[in-house]
Every structure is written in structure tokens, then in C-alpha cells.
Amino acid sequence: MREKKQKNMKKDSILKRIIVVLILLLISIFVLIKAENYLRESTSDQINLIINNRNVTSRLKNNIFIENGTVYLSMDDIENFFDKYIYIEDEINEIVTTYDKKIASIGFEANKLTLNGSTKKIYAHAITRDDIIYLPISEMLDVYNIELDNIEEEKIVTIDSLNKEQIKAYVESNLSVKWKEDFFSKTVDKVSKGDIVIEISKEDNGWSKIRTENGKIGYVKTNKLTNYTQVRENWETEKQITGKVNMFWDYFSKYVKPTDRTGQTIDGVNVVSPSFFYIDEDGELQENVGQAGINYIEWAHSNGYKVWPIISNADAGIDVTSSILNSYTKRQELIEKIVEKCALYEIDGINVDFENIYEADKDKFSRFVIELVPRMQELGIVTSVDVTAPDGAPNWSMCYDRNIIGDVADYLVFMAYDQYGTSSTEPGTTAGLNWVETSLKKIIEYDAVDPEKIILGIPFYTRQWTIGQDGTIKDRGVVSMINIKIPNNVEKQWDDTLKQNYIEYTSGRNTIKMWIEDGESIKAKVSLVTKYNLAGTSGWRKDMETSNVWSIIKEELSKESTGQTEE
């Protein structure tokens, strides 16, 4: 009996031990599961930075600091969070920064800020510490369209974009704000009944992510929030053109009045680009508008067409263009004059047509576009910039940074013609489809330009090549589509690679060759808009085309895009 009792006691002891072990195991599992709720984020004495409800402190390249009430953020971090094109302009020894509709410059000595051409007094300037440049971001709220709060006791600085939605709510009762959506999570802050918090998001599990008045980000139960108020909405720019751009360039020289198009309508067109503005040989912006131009603008607007005049550097030449591009002061002077012209004539956009630029000025041309676009956006004006094919001569093709231009401008216009042009040593097509498509794919894939920002320039002309008996080119004259004449005894040959008709015949001792632009070739090129989901087309130039062109372009642009980038 005693032995049996001892055995039972031993069993009970073993059972108790098993139960204790199981309890400890369960506690360990629970702790492991919930441990992340108690892990602290990396902490230090540095000031935390919250941008648009995200703690970006770990992404800072340099510590934020505050001096005499001014909040300083390093130029590297400004580049990272606000303006990837920020730079130091040596000519004026100031930092130039662009953001949305603003271009600003700030120096290292004077407490002043130049913003969109106007200078105002501020209470700090850029400084250098340990070879790091810092900007007084609390003095630059207008530049980046932000509001900033320095919560000193918490060592937190919050920055909120005024372009982004913000919703606030009242707290119904005293609450602990949790790091995770879990009651067992650590408490990051406490809020009291009646406190106002910023709602960041509503989660599906009954929790809401919030930001407290102390700048702390965490979670509370959604049912503990009430009286939601939308402080501001997301600000979105409305596109000027809905659907595809169907544009044409309307060229007239500076010695000729703008074309009188009274009574004309062009089916499908929604943008016209007349040659109103040019830079002369002295580097001054000149115009060819006058009353005829004003009538032209009124005609366009009455038909629902947007007006994006050309700004050309053809008269200026390569050296004068270089002089302007390489001077910050001259660039700003030109931009101010463009702003004045745009406001004066109430135009809708501009088409920057700078051609024949030194390859060495590639970055300076990009700077010009970077500095121009905010001023245009301020006026609600579209900026389109013309570029040539990616492969070609240094001063004709290699002078454009298509990636930056495509990123900054509203539209990059690829002038997809002159495959064989005035400088060609052998005859060839003006714009074979295979060349156009190959060049287009390079712009999309290599230069990483968003296809939805690319306008495809198409030619309304070809060239008639006259070849002598010795094989030399005697003439390569431009022939408008409407003026193409094919002798009766000459048959067209279809080139399926170029998607063009080709003719060749003898005239006296010469051989005539022509790769024809017609409805079939135009249709093939415009089909690339659908294939690659491009922004649209622009034809060079009006009155060179045959009458069937506009119905062809309209029909092709109405097709649903496939967005393909590979064959």
C-alpha cells in the first residue's frame, strides 16, 4: 500500500513538472510571438524626421539640426526627398532648387531667397558644416509647398505636403497609442479624450494608423475615433489634353505673317504649334505674332485647339545658343521673357525647338528645361521639348539628355524624320518604320522615358534624290506629300520593312529615287502610338500633307493602346 502511494506521488510530481514545462513553453511561445511588439526602433539622440506621416530618419544621409529656431536639412537629403536636380550654381554661388511650380535660389551669406523671379527676405541662409551643405528648410516652405512643425520636447520634426490629402479626427476616450495593431504592443504615446489626431489609414482589422500631436505614429482602434474632417484633398494636375495629342507644326518664317486659317477645321486635331517665337543672333527672344498671330490664336481657340507655339534657336546659331545655356543669368532672363510672352498672348503651351547644340552643352540644356518647366506650370502652361533620334552626330543627336528632358517636361517630342537628310552621303528614306521604331524603343528602354509622355513627330514630306552617272548625289530636294508626282510609266514598289512605297526611274542621264510618304506610310507610323501607348503625334508641317492624312491619323489615334515594347 505504501509502495503504491509512493508511485502515485511520483506520477503526480512528474505530471506537475510536465504542466510547468508546458506553461513555460506556452509563455515562451507567446513572448516570441509578441516580442516584435516590444522591440524598440533604433534610437539615438538625433532628431527624428517625419515626412508625410512616414518616419524617414533611418534614410537621412546627414543628421537634421536646429539652430536659433531654424530647421536645417542637408542638401543631400533635400535631393533625396524633394529635388533630385538641386545643384550649386557657380555663377551666382547659390543653390538652385526646383519643385513643382517653383524655382528658387538661396545663397551662403545673405538672408534672402529668390523664388520664381522675385526676391524676398528670410531669416537664415545655406551653411556648410564639416563639408556638408545644409539648407534652412523651415525658411523654404513656399518652395516645396509644405508645412513644418518642430516638436522640440519629442525631438521630432514633421513635414507635410500641402498637395496631399490630410484627414483629422477626434479621440473619444483616453487611449494608449500602440506601435502595432495589437493591445500587447508597446505604447508609443497616449492621447486623451478630445485630442485631435491625423488619420493615416484605416486597416481592415478594426485598427487605424494615426499621428498624434506629438508627432508619434501608431495605432488605435478605429471605433475610438470620431468627427472626421478632411483638412485638404490630394492635389492632382488635370491634363490639358484628354486622350491622344494630335498636333501639327505650323511654320512661317519671321518675314511672313502667321497663316490666316479663318474658316478652316482639321478633323481630329487638338493642338497647333505655330512658329511665333525665336531667338535672334544677339540672343534676344523675338516674336512673329502681331494682329495676324492674335487672329490665329483666336481661330485655334474657337475650334477647341490648344496653342503651343514653337520657340526656336535656328536664327541664334550654335554659339549664341551655347552662350545662353552656359549662363544662369541669361537662362533666367530668357525664361522671364518666355513667361511674359505666354501671359501676354494667353497661350496654352510651348514647344521648345532647340536644334544644333554643342554636345558639351547637353547638361546645360537640361538645366534650361529644368528651370523653365516650373515657371510654365505656374501659369498652367504645357512644356513640350523636341529631340532628334538617339543615334547621330554629336551636335545633332548626342546633345540631348532624353532621360532628364522626358522626366521634367510634360512631353518629349521625338522628331522621327531625316533618317537620310541634307548631310547624308547616300540616298535613303526620310523615315522608314524600322528606323523610327528602333529609335523609339531606345528612347523608351535605354533613356527610360515614359512612353505616355512621348509625342511622335511624323513627316509630311519626303526627298527626291537625283543621282548622277558617277553615283554622286546631285540633289536631295524636299518634296511635300501633296507635290509628289510619279511618272505614268513608273510603278511603285512596296517595301514591307520600311512600310513605304519606293520609286526609281531615269531622267536624262540621272537616276531619280524616292521613298514615298503617303497614307499607307503615315498609318504605319501612327500605329506605333497604339503599340507603345505614346502620347500622340505631331506632323511637320501643316499644308505639306495630303487631304486623307487627318482621317488616317484620327482613326489610328482612336485605337486602344497595347503598350507593347517588344516585337
Secondary structure by P-SEA (a helix, b strand, c coil): caaaaaaaaaaaaaaaaaaaaaaaaaaaaaaaaaccccccccccccbbbbcccccccccccccccccccbbbbcaaaaaacccccccccccccbbbbbcccccccccccccccccccbbbbccccccccccccccccccccccccbbbbbbccccbbbbbbccbbbbbbbbccbbbbbccccccccccccccccbbbbbcccccccbbbbcccccccccccccccccccccccccccccccccccbbbbbbbccccccccccccccccccbbbcccbbbccccbbbbcccaaaaaaaaaaaaabbbbbcccccccccaaaaaaaaacaaaaaaaaaaaaaaaaaacccbbbbccccccccaaaaaaaaaaaaaaaaaaacbbbbbbbcccccccccccccaaaaaaacccbbbccccccccccccbbbbcccaaaaaaaaaaaacccccccccbbbbbbccccbbbbccccccccccccccccccccccbbbbbcccccbbbbbbbcccbbbbbbcccaaaaaaaacccccccccccccccccccccaaaaaaaaaaaccccccccc
